[in-house]
Amino acid sequence: MAQVDQRQAAATLEGSETTTMRALVYHIAADGSTSYAWSERPRPRIQQADDAIVRIVTSTICGTDLHILKGDVPSVADGRILGHEGVGVVEDVGAGVTEFRPGDKVIISCITSCSKCDFCKRGMLSHCKHGGWILGNLIDGTQAEYVRIPYADGSLYRVPEGRDEDALVMLSDTLPTAFECGVLNGQIRPGDTVAIVGAGPIGVAALLTAQLFSPSRIFVIDMDENRLATAGRLGATDVVNSAGGNAGERILQLTDGRGVDVAIEAVGVPASVELCQAIIGAGGRIANIGVHGKPVTLHLESLWDRNITLTTRLVDTVTLPTLLKLVDAESWRWRHSSRTALISAI
C-alpha cells in the first residue's frame, strides 16, 4: 500500500491565502482508458451547515482506487479527486456541526453518515440515503491537501494528540473493512479453521482481527512470497503460495480433506472466489470482501448440499471506535514492552 503524505505540502500552505490546492485527479479518455494526475484544483469551501473542511495530514491508496482505475466502478466520473481515507485537522465547520471545531485532529471515515436515516439507524451506514461511500466516488475525496466532509458529526472521529497518523489512517477503511466484511461476516468462532485468500493490506488486516476470536489455524494464501512472509510474522499458522495453481489441493491436504470453516475473499477477482468455494468445508462460511468488476460463477452443483453461507458487504465503519481503542491499547503495550526491554538492557 502506498501512502500519500501531505504533511510537508500542508505546512508550506499553512497561513497562506491561496485558493487552490494539489489533488490527485481521475481522468477518463475518449477511448475509455483511465489515468490519474496531480493537478491544481480549487480548495473546497463549506456548502452545507453540516459540512467540515479538513486539511489532510496523511492519506493512503485503497485497493478500491485500483479497481476504479481498472474501470470497475463506473459511478466515478472524469475529473473526480480520488481517495476516501485520511487523517487530518479540521480547518472550518458549518453552523450545524456540533461535535468538532477547527484544530481538532480527526480520522475521516470512508463512509459518510447522516446518522438519521433508517439505514444509519440500523447500523448500515454504507447505505445511508444521503451519504454512504461518496468520498472519491460521487464527490471529491481525500487524496488532496483539503477535503470537504458532509455530515461531519457522523463521519469524523476525534483522535487524541500524539498518536501515530500512519497507524490511524488504517482505521479510515482498511481495518474496519477487513473486520466487518471478513471477520464478523464470516462469524469466526474459537477453534475455527480460517483461510484468507489474498495477503494485501485487507487480507493482513483480516488476519490481525481474526485473531481476536481465537481460531485454531489461519491459512493465508497469496502469490507473493514477501506478503506471505509478512503474514507468517503477524500470526498466520500456515501460508500457501497460489502461484502454481494448486492452493486448493494444498488446503484440503492440510485439513485432512475437511476444508475450512471460514474462507475470506480479500482480492476481488473470479479466481479467488473459485478458490474459496473449493476449500470451504461443510457448514462453512464464505465472506467476500473484494470489489468485483467481473462476473463470478457460483458452483451450486457442488455446494447445494454443503450447508454453507455466503456473505457480501460494504464496510459501514461502525466498528471504528472499537478498533481505535484496540490500536491505542496495542500501541501502549508496544511502548511499554519496548521501554522495559531498554531498561533491562541498560
Stockholm file with secondary structure:
# STOCKHOLM 1.0

chainA/1-346         MAQVDQRQAAATLEGSETTTMRALVYHIAADGSTSYAWSERPRPRIQQADDAIVRIVTSTICGTDLHILKGDVPSVADGRILGHEGVGVVEDVGAGVTEFRPGDKVIISCITSCSKCDFCKRGMLSHCKHGGWILGNLIDGTQAEYVRIPYADGSLYRVPEGRDEDALVMLSDTLPTAFECGVLNGQIRPGDTVAIVGAGPIGVAALLTAQLFSPSRIFVIDMDENRLATAGRLGATDVVNSAGGNAGERILQLTDGRGVDVAIEAVGVPASVELCQAIIGAGGRIANIGVHGKPVTLHLESLWDRNITLTTRLVDTVTLPTLLKLVDAESWRWRHSSRTALISAI
#=GR chainA/1-346 SS CCEEECHHHHHHHTTCCCCEEEEEEEEECTTSCEEEEEEEEECCCCCSTTCEEEEEEEEECCHHHHHHHTTCCTTSCTTCBCCCCEEEEEEEECTTCCSCCTTCEEEECSSBCCSCSHHHHTTCGGGCSSCBSCBTTTBCCSSBSEEEESSHHHHEEECCTTCCHHHHGGGTTHHHHIIIIIIITTTCCTTCEEEEECCSHHHHHHHHHHGGGCCSEEEEEESCHHHHHHHHHTTCSEEEECTTSCHHHHHHHHTTTCCEEEEEECSCSHHHHHHHHHHEEEEEEEEECSCCCSCCCCCHHHHTTSCCEEECCCCCCTTHHHHHHHHHHHHHHHHHHHHHHHHHHC
#=GC SS_cons         CCEEECHHHHHHHTTCCCCEEEEEEEEECTTSCEEEEEEEEECCCCCSTTCEEEEEEEEECCHHHHHHHTTCCTTSCTTCBCCCCEEEEEEEECTTCCSCCTTCEEEECSSBCCSCSHHHHTTCGGGCSSCBSCBTTTBCCSSBSEEEESSHHHHEEECCTTCCHHHHGGGTTHHHHIIIIIIITTTCCTTCEEEEECCSHHHHHHHHHHGGGCCSEEEEEESCHHHHHHHHHTTCSEEEECTTSCHHHHHHHHTTTCCEEEEEECSCSHHHHHHHHHHEEEEEEEEECSCCCSCCCCCHHHHTTSCCEEECCCCCCTTHHHHHHHHHHHHHHHHHHHHHHHHHHC
//
